[in-house]
Amino acid sequence: MLYKLYGLAVDIDDLLPGVPSVSYAEVDIRVRRTTSSKSFSTPSHWFMHWHFPNGELWLSFAKVNGKYLLRFNELADFFVNNDGNEIVFTPKHDVPTDTIQHLLLDQVIPLVINLKGGEAIHSSAVLKPMGVVAFAGPAGSGKSTLSGGLFNLGYPLVSDDCLALLEKNEEIYAIPAYPGLRLWEDALSFLFGDNNNHNSVAHYTNKLRLAIESKPGAYCVEPHPFRRLYDIAAPSKAKGGIDIIIESLSPKESFMALVRCAFRLDITDHAMLKRQFHFLERVASRVSVRRLIFPKDFNLFPDVREVILNDLQDLDN
């Protein structure tokens, strides 16, 4: 099957529920499954590890026979060739299909975008009349909940976890990912009630994916100018964490906010890092970046949403 996501045509044998398929396009990435046990041999050197906040290993990176190996601990191996146009994966025994699809769509392909010379940031975004508005921040900071709150007002979803960026005519454009909003059960119930159509994201998380692909106008399908990024920061405990604060960031602070949320595959590749940093400098100079602080309290969520909408009015002018 051939699918379009992040502006790329992805050819994969497996079905991807909720992702729009296309009848024809020049293939950018081919994805294949293998059951070879050799995939789980241990490389001689890992150049990077990602861990959960509790210290548990999540993802390890290595170079093996000229290819990148992305090993998700106890879940799957993904091999990516140097051109980023081929992904071969081997799941561990009994790992569910929806888990593999989540790893591919929300973890591996965003990193491959970086390998292929593109750039993407870890953020959730919606489309407003003036352009794309995105939310970035640490895991659990409320990115998807904020996008879900604006989506609930009728603003089409652009991305939930990865926002691919494109520079065109000296302007930064946001490229849609694919339909689907991932929320914790309490946030899903608060925003959309208990009768919403949702699916499991992966077996290791309680997050649920809201199915929106069948709703007319619910999902953005074309690139649009990227106008604002809200960088979410934790509320100050000293102030009791009840204030809703939006602050403008300096060019340096904006750049660092973008660096923190950017997907990068190989931190040892200096040319790749240099290319990304130069691109993010241009994004910081052309896209409004602001710090957002708000209380994590559903009772105050309507106020948070209203403050954000009021802050966005300056982009209408």
N, C-alpha and C positions, 0 to 999 in steps of 0.2 A: 504494500500500500504506500501511496505517496501523500505526505502531509506537508502543510505549510505552517511554520511557527518561527517566531523571531526573525521573520523575513527570509528564512531558509527553507528549501525544499528537502525534506527528509524522507528517504526511502527505507522502509522497515517491513519485515515479514509479519510482525505482530500487529494486531489491531490496537489503536490508541483511542479508547472511548472518550468522547467529548472534544477531540481535536479534529478540526475540519480537514477533510481529505481533498486533494485536487486530482484532476484527471491527467494533467500533463504539466511538467515543468522541468527545467534543467536541474538535475539532482545535485545538491550541494553536499549532502552527507548520506552515506549508506550505512545502515545499522544491521548487524547480523548477530545471531545467537550461536554459541558453540557450547558443547558439553565437555570439552577437553579438560581433564583433571590437571594438565600441565599449567593451566592458568593460575593455579593456587600455589605454585612454587614460590619460595621467598627470594626476592631480589637481594643482591649483595649490598645495595645502598638505596635508602629512601631519602629523597631530598626535602620532603616536607610531610608533616602530620597535622591533621586537624583533630581537635578534641572537643567533647561536650563540656559545658561549664563544670560538671562534676568530675572531670578528668578522664572520662571514658573515651577511648579511641574511637574516632568516627571515620576518617578518611586518610589514606596514605598515598603519597605520590612517588613514583619511581620512573626511570627510563630503562626499558628492557628491549634489547635488539632494535634500537632506533625508534621505538614506540613509547608513548606515555602509558603507564599503568596507573589507573585510579582504582584503589582497592577500598571498598566500603566494608568495614570490619564485620565479618561473619555474614555478609549479605551477597556481595557480587564483586567480580573483577571486570573492569572496562578497559580495553586496550584501544588507544587512539593513535592513528598514524600521524607522522609529522606534518602532513598537509591539512589535517583535521577533516578529511573527507571520508574517513572510514572509521567506524566504531564497531568493535567486536566485543561482546560481553558474555560472561559465564556466571550464571547465578549459583549460589550455594543451594544445596539440596533443600527442597521444601520452602524456599522463599517465594511468597505469593507473587503473581504477575503484576498486581497493582503496585507493589513495592518497587519492582524493577522499573516499571514505567515512570513512577515518581522520581527515582534516582536519575533516569535518563533525561526526563523533561526538565526537571528543576535543579539538577546538580551538574550532570555531565555536559549536556549541550551548552548551557551558559559558559562553562569553562572552555569548551571547544570554540565558541564564538571568539574568545580572546586569542586562541591559538590561530584562528583563521584570519587574524588581522582586524577583527571588529572589536567593539567594546560593549560591555553590559554592566549594569549595576544591580545590586540586590535591593529591589524596591518593589512596592505595590503602587499601581497608578490607575488613574481614571482620566477620561477626556471631558474637559469643560469647553465651552464655546471659544475661549481664547487659546486653548491648546491643552497639553498634557500636564497634569499635576501629579507628583509622585511623593511617596513617603518612604524614608529609609530609616534604619535603626537596628539595634541588636535584636536577636531572636526574642519573641515575646513582648516587644515594645508596643505593638498595636498597629503595625503597618497595614495588615490586611483588614483589620477591624475598621480603620479610618476609611480605607477605600470602599469597604462594604457599606459604610454609612453614607458615602456620597453616591455609590451605585444605587442605593436604596432610594435616593432622590431623583434617579433617572439619568445619572451620568454614566456613559458606557465604560466598562472595564477595559483597560489597556493591558495590564499585566498584574499578576499576583505576587510573584517572587523574583522575577528577572525582567528587567527593562533593557532591551537592546537599543543602542544609540547609533545614530547615523549623522554624519556631517555633510550638509548639502547647501550649496550657495551661501556659505558663511553662516548657516543657521544649524542648530542641533535639532534633529528629529528623533522622536521616540517611536520604536517599531513594536507593534502589538505582539504579544506572546501567543497565548491560546486561551479559549474560554475556560473558566473555572476559577473559583475563589476559595482558598483554603482557610478555614476558621475553626477555632476551638468550639466545642459543642455549646458552651454558654453564650459565646458571641453570636454563633449561628442562630440560636433560638431567640436571642434578644433582637437581632436585626431583622430576621425573616420568619419568626414564628416556628411552631413545631411541625408544620405541614410542608416544609420545604423539600425540594428534590435534591438529595445529596448522596455522595458515594464515599467510600473509604479512601483515604490518601495512601496509607501504607500500614502494614501490620504492627509496626513499632511505635506508632504515634496515634493519639486519639483525635487528631485533627480530621475534619471532614471537608470534602470538596463540594461546594455548591455547584450544581449543574445549571449552567446558564446558556448553553449553546443553542437551545431551542427557542429562546426568548428573542423576538425581533428587536433589533437595536440595542441589545444588552451588551454587545461586545464590539469593540473597535477593530476594524479590519485593515485600515490603511495607516501609514505613518503620518504623524502630526507633529507640529513644532512642540518642543519640550520647553515649558515656560517656568515651572517652579518645582523645586525639591525641598521638602520639609525633612530636616534631619532631627529625628526624635531623640530627646535626651530624658534621662530619668528625673522625676520631680525631686526637689530638694527636701530632705527629711527635716532640715532645720526650719523650713517654712510650713511644715505640715503636709506638703504635697497636694495642696488644694487649688493652687493658682493655675490658670491657663495662660501660658506665656509664649509669644512669638517674637523672636529677635532676628534682626538682619545680621548676616555674617560678613566679615571682611573677605576680600579675595583669597587670602591665605587660609582662613577658616573654611571657606567654601571648598577650596581645593582639597583640604584634608578630609572634609566630610565625604567628598566624592571618592577619594582614595580608600577610605575605610569601607565603603560599600561596593567597590568595584570587584568584579570577578577577574582573577588572574590565575593562569594555569601553572606557570613556571617562574618562581621567584629567583631562579638562578640564571634566567635568560635576560641579560642586561639590555639587549636590543628590544625585547618585548616590553620590558619595564619602561624603558625610555620612551617608546612609542605611546604607551598607555598614559604616562605622566604628561606628555605634551598634549595629548588629546584631552585629558581631564582639565588641564590648564585652560584650554579653549572653552570647554564646557562651563567652567567656573566663571569665565568672563562673559558668557552669553546667556546663562540660565540663572535666574534668581534662586539663591539657596538661603534658607532661613532655618533657625533652630526652633523646634517645637517642644514645649514642655506641657504636659497635661496630666491630670489625675486619672489613675486606672480605676474608674468607678462608672459603671453603666448608668447610674442615676444622673451623672453629670455629662454623659456623652452628648446629648442634644446641645448643651452649651458649648462643648468642644467643637462640634461640627459647625455651629453658628459662628464661632470666633474664626475658624478657618475660612468659611465662606466670606465673611466680612473682610478678612485679610486679602483674599483673592480679588477683591473689587478693583485694586489698583492695576491689575493686569488688563482689565476691560477698557482702560483709558488709552 
